[in-house]
Amino acid sequence: MCGIVGFTGNRNAMTAVIQGLSGLEYRGYDSAGIAWVADARLAVKKTAGRVDDLAKILPVAHPSLAIGHTRWATHGAPDETNAHPHLSPDGKIAIVHNGIVDNYLALKQTLGEAFLSDTDSEVVAHLIAREYRGDLLAAVEKVLPLLDGTYALAVIAADQPDLLIAARKGSPLVVGIADDATLVASDVVPILPYTKEVVYLDDGQVVVCRGKSARFRAAGREIEVATTTIDWSVEAAQKGGYPHFMLKEIFEQPAALRNLVHHRVKIENNAPAFNLEGIELPTDYFRGVGRIVLIAQGTAYHAAMIGRNLIERTALIPSYAEYAADFHYRDPLLDPSVLVIALTQSGETMDTLQGVRKARDAGCKVVAVVNTVGSTIAREADGVFYMHCGPEIGVASTKAFTAMVASLYILSLRMAQMRRTLDPAEIMRRTLDLAQVGPRLEAVLSTANYIRQIAGRYAEAKNFLFLGRGTGWPLAMEGALKLKEVSYIHAEGYDAAEMKHGPIALIDENMPCLFIALLGRRYGKVRSNIQEVRARRGRVIAIASHNDDQIHEVVDDVIYVRAESGVMNSLVCAVPLQLLAYYIAAAKNCDVDKPRGLAKSVTVE
């Protein structure tokens, strides 16, 4: 959850680390700190608050070695004392840590020393200092087996002015090797200004960085590692003139979907050809799949719920969407006939990673739908379907949601081809429907100012209900999640059929209700639900089909979308939900990209 950056090389390490931490604030932003070597001593600055607050208190310095941290608090209050880096008692070892040391209390008792902070991390600095005899690598490698839990660690010593040791277990860590420097970071964003060639550490691996060189180790010996080339640009990870990353990423969705379709779909001889590059599973395997389980958390879980419908309606395979955390601990009934599909933007979500490992231990094949190339889940799955939607910096996921749904649709259509559950003409029709989603999203985005006006009328609401049927149900859940994430308004998403089973008791003139109300076989039922809300003086917003000329008579506000036949309407409806949440949060002056208490990548359980 926290963000760490380390730098050693021929440039100003302080500048590199501060800029890198700014790019990682989506991982945590309640405190920040930096340590560097100056005149054979460790210098440390840290503060509660943001990276900008830290930058204001830094002296003018040009060190060649530094480590830094932006924190999402787990153990101890978000204050200066608990901020990283943490030092050894003699002040000669500094560490930054992402993860949780589960046995830190027992380790503290074993050491019998005084500690300055309430964190689980400080114990690591003490342990390394106890073992340090001038060989920092040896000391780190001796301590790592003592740590239960998860960690991404970066360690420096006062008497080693160009040496950085980093290690990983359960928390992401990336190494970038440039012409004149070596960097380590929790994500590739801080590395991109220096190099696009990176190494994703696996669990149990250690990297020894000195200047522009890096040596990799595992189990006490040196190893060879694979290098990955990142195709994101530095500009892609910047705001590009938008006030927030969230708004930029909402507007990037048409281009992201076009890029995905370009990578994955071709029309050859008047028939679609689907590219499943990265999924190294034979065609016969998909013909024999007996059940599919989609595992995910948060926004990705809502995409999984829609994906369940897509797969069942196209490939005719019984499918289930599950919270990865529950899947991991529930001991589900699994066998080799079950295909598990794991959805995660970062590829590092701990609950989903544990679910992947559970499935593989049971003999299941696992396909990962992820955005981050080389991420842990991508490496551990049997196959990986990359979404190619570029970096997503805003904590509230937007373009990754629509890319996940589109990716699952492509997978389901390819499975339908292989299993012959749809005739070729119908597969072609659905493929063309997918190809037209981009322009339909652009049409919704062209109404952004109108949606902003609607948002202004609801910015003072204390509660919100989102309601839909069919794929409108997970969309309602996603809309509610977006609103509460960025605006701090309490919101709940329900299947509209559940309204009479409890939520209707909440409705009065102070309860806005948003309905997904597209024309179709459930439309009459949704209209009835709207009338029930109106009868209780509830305020109603509807997302409606472009050719619905009656819905305005029964709602307070209506957002029209180009709703054609086909399940891709779910993508078109997602955009107004995202814009509504964004504009309500902006009207309340909320910190849209860095919502309180949240982090982009949840790498702890």
Secondary structure, DSSP 8 states (H G I E B T S, - for coil): --EEEEEEESS-HHHHHHHHHHHTGGG--SEEEEEEEETTEEEEEEEES-HHHHHHT--S---SEEEEEEE--SSS-SSTTTSS-EE-TTS-EEEEEES-BTTHHHHHHHHT---SSS-SSHHHHHHHHHH-SS-HHHHHHHHGGG--B-EEEEEEETT-TTEEEEEEEBS--EEEE-SSEEEEESSSTTTTTT-SEEEE--TTEEEEEETTEEEEEETTEEE----EE----TGGGS-TT-SSHHHHHHHTHHHHHHHHHHHHEEEETTEEEE--TTB---HHHHHT--EEEEEE-THHHHHHHHHHHHHHHHT---EEEEEHHHHHHH-----TTEEEEEEESSS--HHHHHHHHHHHHTT-EEEEEESSTT-HHHHHSSEEEE-------SSS--HHHHHHHHHHHHHHHHHHHHHT-S-HHHHHHHHHHHHTHHHHHHHHHTTHHHHHHHHHTTTT-SEEEEEESTTHHHHHHHHHHHHHHHH--EEEEEEGGGGGGTGGGG-STT-EEEEEE-SSTTHHHHHHHHHHHHHTT-EEEEEEETT-SSGGGS-SEEEEE---SSTTHHHHHHHHHHHHHHHHHHHTT--TTS-TT--SS----
